[in-house]
Amino acid sequence: MMRIASAAMLVALATACSEEVPQRPMVDVVVEPVVLEPYQPEQEYVGRLEARDDVAIQAKVTGYLLTRDFREGDRVEAGDVLYTLDASEFQAALARAEADLASAVANQVNAERNYNRGLELLPRGAISQSAMDELTAKTLDANARLEAAQAQVTSAQVNLSYTTITAPISGRIGRSIASVGDLVGPNTGNLTTLVSIDPIEALFAVSEATYVAAMKKRMTEGLDVSDLRSLEVTLELTNGTLYPEVGYVDYFSNRVDETTGTLEARASIPNPNSILVPGQYVRVLLHDTNLLEGLFLPQAAVQADQQGSFVLVVDAGSTVVRRNVSLAERFDDKVLVLDGVNEGDMVIVRGLQQVRPGMPVKFHTLGESG
């Protein structure tokens, strides 16, 4: 009897204890909705600066270099004198050509006068036809000699002008290879180089997928895909500072590079103070001035594992559901999401460590929790 009584007491005690164990309360989480908002697309690329024009300065005639009229590295304007060559030989050649021209003019005038006199005498029989033919031939020869003499003068003038070497464009001049006193000519090679740096060009490569997606998005929004000026560009220099001038995209290549799978793009950047120089590497920040619309969710909601990025959503039944997402640019504390969620979905931003998919939860928004 004692054993039966003890067993009964143990059963009663165990029952009482089980009734005292409270149920585990549902986790309380904070959620924020996925929202549809306008945004200005932005992409980053590594770019390299190039001069729009890169001109090799060479001598077109042979002569001794008399002067160098620039300081290496300075900015020069189109038409500025860069070098002068000894012009004495070319001045003499022009004088000879002008003298030959004067002789040719006199010869042509005399031949024309004799020809006209022959035309008057021929009808009266005062001159034979053969003599008239000879006068005609002399006139044609005189005219040809005159044209040749005029061409020689023009050639001599051009060669003389080549002894003064001027800047064909405005830009920054490079180091001078030739020195005063050197004999230079067409076979000497470059005397110096001149690059135009305002505006300067930034070259960068855009992936085929990015380009196609951007063009598709612009078409969906009803935007002109050929309006490249709506794609603004700012530059970040290697020291992390932002370059103050804003440029624009003016070119996309007409083909994809088969090796890299990218398209070459080019931006034109104002460079009035010559801060930027060709060959410099920069970070190209590409902005579309046209506002687009996209789905945004809080960055705090995004998690990642071996499957990729995901968020935890509270569904209509207050149950936690995992959604894998594809993300694009980040804007402050929000991130543009390409797929995986819908507008109005409630994503968990606080309490993520306490929940797992399939759990029921209590939830409220960040505003309600305040």
C-alpha positions, 0 to 999 in steps of 0.5 A: 500500500505504501508503494502505491501511495508513493507512486500516486503522489509522484504522478500527481506532482509531475502533473502539477509541474507540467501544468506550471510550464508556460508556453513559449511566447511568439518572437516579436520582430520589426518589419519594413515594407518593400516600396516602389520609388523613383531613383537615378541609376548609378554605376561605377567603372575603372577608367583611363583618361585620353586626349581627344586629339594627340598630335605629333609635331614634325618639320615639313621642310629641312632646315636648321632650327633657329628658335623654340618658342614654347615652354615644355608642358605649357598650354598653347593655343591653336596658331601659336608659333612653336618653332622657326627654321632658317628661312633664308634658302626658302626666301631665295627659292621664292625670289627665283620663282617670282622672277621666273613668274615675271618672265613667264608673264612677259612671254605669255603677253608677247605670245598672246599679242603675236597670236592676235595679230596673226588672227587679223592677218590670216584672212587677208593672206598676209600670213600662212596657215603654218605660221598661224599654227606656230603662233598658236603653239607658242601661245599655248606653250606660253600659257603652260609656262605661266601656269608652271611658274605660278605653281612654282611660286605657290610651292615656294610660298608654302615651303617658306611658310613651313619654316614657321611651325605653329600649333594646329590645335589648342592643348598642352605641349610636350617635351621638345626632342629637337634643340636649337641648332639641330638640322631637322626635316621630314625624316627627323621624326617628332619634334614634340607632341601636343594633346588637347585636354579640354575637354578630356576623354574618359574611356571605360568598359561596360559589360554586355549584360549591364549595357543590355539591361540598361538599354532595356530599362530605358526602353521600358521607361519610354526613354530615348536609348540614343540620348547619351547626354542624359548619362552624366559622368563624374570622376573620382581621382586616385586620392579619393577626391571627386573631380568638380566638373560633370561630363557626359557619355558621348560614345558606346562602341558598335560591337562587343569585345569577344575576348572580354565581353564588354563594350567600350564607352567614352565620356567627355569631361570638361578640363578648364584648369588642366587638372586631368592629364592623359594616361590618368586612371580614375573611377568613373561614376555614371548617372542617368539623369532620367528618373526610373522606378524600382523596388527598394528594401532596407539594407538591414533586411538583407542576409547572405549565405551559400545560396546568395542574398536573401530576406525574411518576409512575414507573410499574410499568416504571420509566418516567416518565409525566406525569399532569395533576392537579386540586388542592384545598386545601394542608395544610402540605407536602401538597396534596389532589388531586381527580383524575389519580392513584391511591392508591399512585402514586409521584410524583417529588419530587427529580430533576424537572429531569433527567427527562422523560416516557418516560425509564426511571429508577432510583428510591427513596423519601425514607426509603430515600435517607436 
